[in-house]
Amino acid sequence: MTFDARVVADKLLSARKSRTQLQATDIDQEATTMDEAMAVHTHVMAELGAVGAFKTSKTPDGIPFFAPIPANDVRPTGSTFTGSELVQVGIELEIAFRIEQALPALDDLEFSDKLKAAVVAYPVIEVVDTRLAFLETCHPMMKLADNQANAGLVFGAPVADWQSLNVTNPGHRFTADETVISEGTGAVPGGSAFEILESFVQVAGNHCGGLQVGQLVTTGALSGLHWIEKGQTVRGQIDGLGGVEVVIGS
């Protein structure tokens, strides 16, 4: 059967709208390649609107992968995601970069240095949800097709002079209400947060409009992924980058 990205996208969009999750039996075919997942993104984002950020990381064998985050779901620290916006709630504390100026050409001999000058760093909390009830058993590329289970992104204050900071394994503290869920030295999956950004910029191309000034790029969870109950205030602190907070409504 030829993979039909439009059909899969429509089912994911329907689940988003109804705040429900698809069962494995609801999906006739899963995305099994990165190209198929990317094709689903294109259809989904055509309905959801502008891209506000990209969620990115690397596969265990070092291949960068990424998914768009709708601009409506990118919010400043202290914002609320209502309980009705989410089916289940996952949280991740991450380092992100915001594109502040035009990016250097990929073949520029000073690409890395110019990219560092073109971005500022932020502490962010990614809010995770899924449109897939079978998230634990689906093909990894199907999870990617579902925008890598993203529900939103909350950003703290910018740090312009981040270049001397530890963006590989900084100390952090992550709490939900008064419960500490992650603390100590965190490790960016795949290495340095900047190296994750650099790899993404080199492969992003024009996917979902391409990487634009004003967009944020996440680099993977320092804290790991944690599933929590609704009705809690989540706070994160990353050494050198400061704090960020999101309220998860009941």
N, C-alpha and C positions, 0 to 999 in steps of 0.2 A: 504494500500500500504506500503510495506517495505521501510523504508528510505534508499536511496542510496547516501551515502556520496560522492562517486566518481562523480556522475552526478552533484551534487550541486557544488562541488569543481571545476569541469570543467567550469561551467557557471561563477563562480566567477573569475576564472583565465582568461577566455575570456574577461570579463569586464575590468579586470586590464590591459590586453594587448591592448585593443582598447580604453582605457580611456573613457568608457561609463558606464552607470548605468542600471541595470536590473530593469524592471518593474515587478510588482507582477504577471502579466500574463506570464512572462518568467520563473517563478519558479513553477514547478509542485508540489513540496513539500518543506516545510520549516523545518529546524532543530527546534525541540521543546523540546529537552532535552540536558543537558550538554554533555552527552556521544555522541550524534549526532554531536554537534558543535565541540567537540574535534576530532572526526573522520574526519570532513571536514578539520580542521587544518592540520592533518597529510598528507592528499593528497595535499593541497595547498602548504605546505612548502616543500614537496618532489620536487615540480617544482620551487619554488622560491629560494631554497638554504638554506644556513646556517642561524641559528637564532642568531640575534645580541642582542635582548632584549626581555623581556616579559612585556606586559601591564597587570597590575593586579589591582584588587580592591575587594570590597565585595558587595554582594547583600544586600538589605535592612534587610534581616533576618540573616546577618552575614556570609553567605557562600562565601568563596573566589572563584573568577573566574579569568581567565587569558587567554591571547592570545599572540602568538608569533609575533615578529616584525622582518622582514628579515634584515640580517646584512647590505645589500646594502642601506637600508633606515635609518641606524643609523649613524649620521654625527656630526662632531664637531661644536661648536659655530661659527657663521659667515657663515655657509654653506648656499647654495641656493637650494630650491626646485623650479624647473622651472614651469612656468604655464602649460606647456604641460604634466607635471607629475601628475597633479591634476585635478579633475573635479570640486569639490567645496573645500573650505578651512575652516577647523575648527582649532582652536588653544587652547591649554591648558597648563598652567604653573604648573609644578609638582616637587616633590622631588623624586629622584631615587637613587638607590644603585647599585654599581658595585661590582660583586663578585671578590675578590682579591686572595682568597686562598680556598683550599678545605673546604667544608662545614662540620660542625659537624654532627655526627650521630643523628638521630631524637630522640633516646632514651637517649642521653647524659644528665646527670643531670645538666650540665652547658651549655645546648644548647643555651640559650638566650645570655649569656655572650660571648660564643665562636662565635656565629653568628655576634654579634656586632663587634668583632675583625676581622672578615673575610671580612668585606665590608667597602667601602667608600661611602660618599654621594655626590650627584651632583644636581645642578639645571638643569632642562630639560624643553624643550618645545616639547610637542607632537603635530605633525601635523596630523590632522584628515581629512579623506575623507571617502567616502563610495561607494561600488559597488552596493548599493541598492537604487533605486529611491524612494522606499516606506519605507525608514528607520523609519519614525515616526509611521508606522502602522504594521511593521513586528513583528514577535514573538521575544522576547528578546534573545532567543537562536539562532535565525537566525542572528541577529546583532553580537552575539558572534562568530558564524561560519565565518562571514566575518571579522575575526581578530579584532573584536570589533571596526570596522570602523577606524582602524589605517592606516595612510599613511607614517609615519616616526617619527623619534625621533632625537632631537638635544640636545647635552649635553654641559654644561659649564665646569668649572675647578673642579677637585676633592677636596673634603674636608675630610681629613683623621681623624681629631679630632672632628667629628660631634656629638659625644655621649652626650655632654653637651648642645647641641643646642635644641631649640624648634622645633620638627619635627611633631607637632600635629596641631598647629594653628599659624604659624609664619606670620609676616608681609610680604607683597609683593607689587610689582608694575608691571603691565603688560600693554604694549602699542603696538599699531599698527600704525606705523609712529608717528605722534604727538598726536594721540588720546589715552587717558587712557581708557582701557577697563575693568580693574579690579585693585583695590588698597585697601590696609588696611590689616586687619587680615584675613588670609585665613584659611580654615579648610580642613584637609585631610578627604575625605569621608570615613567613617568607623572608624575614630580614628587616632592614631599615625601612621605615615608612617612606622616606624620600626615594629609595630605590624602587619601592612599589609604585609610587607616583610616576617615576621616570619610565618604568616599563609600560605602564598604562598609556602614557602620552605617546609612546612610540608605536602603539598598536591600535589606538582608539579610532583613528580615521574619521569618517563621517557618520559613525553609528549614532543614530537618533539625533542628528544635527551636529555631531562632533563636540569636542570640548570647547567651551566658550568662557570668555571673561565673566566672572561673577559666579561661576559654578564651583561647588565643593567636590573634592575627591577623597573618599575614605580609604583607609589602608589596612583594615583588618583589626579584629578585636584584641586589645591588650588583655582584656579581662576574661576572654572566652565568652560564649553565649550562655545566658542564664534565663530560664523561664520563670516568671513571677506571677502572682495574682494581681488582678486589677485593684485600683484604689490605693496606690502607693506613690510616694514622691521618690524619684530616683536621682541620686547625686553622684557625680564623678569628679575626681581630681587627678590630674596628671602632673608630675613634677615638671616645673618650668613652663607649663602651658596653662595652668590654672584650672578653674572649675566649670561645670556645666550641670544643668538641672532640668528635669522634665517631670511633669505631673501626669500620672496615668489615672484617668478617671475610673470610677466604679462602673 
